[in-house]
């Protein structure tokens, strides 16, 4: 009778010995957050306004601040009053208090009329949210969506006007993208 009891007892203890002190287990959790889709709108286009060429031999830079103020940083240019400029104003709805990234494509102003002057580059973007400057990293301006689910971002920039630039109307289009990060 001892022989019959020994074999089942040995088989029952074997799995306990195999688990041994080298193993451990834990319970893990799983979560998910569903975000509402982002909806980006342009409330005001980037506009440098009316610029007067006071000396065609001198180029310069025209700056639109995120506040909308336009200044000419050259003795060869002056800001006119007939057509005011303004910052790019973007608004997007989203889930509240979530990290986002904003990217802006290349911006060039080309002459509207054939035979006009050279293209003018726009650079040195200044992106703000609620008055705070967003510093780009690898071309992405990172921020956090507003608690109200509607975030407004203002974008200022510099336009380089080359010396001897032809007077006339200049325009361009560029892509703006906002994504959750």
Secondary structure, DSSP 8 states (H G I E B T S, - for coil): -HHHHHHHHHHHHHHHHHH-TT----------------EEEEEE--B---EEES-TT--EEEEE-TTS-EEE-STTEEE-SSS--B-EEEEEE-STT-EEEEEE--EEEEESSTT----EEEEEEEEEETTEEE-EETTEEEEE--TTSEEEEEEEEEEEE-TT---S-EE----EEEEE-
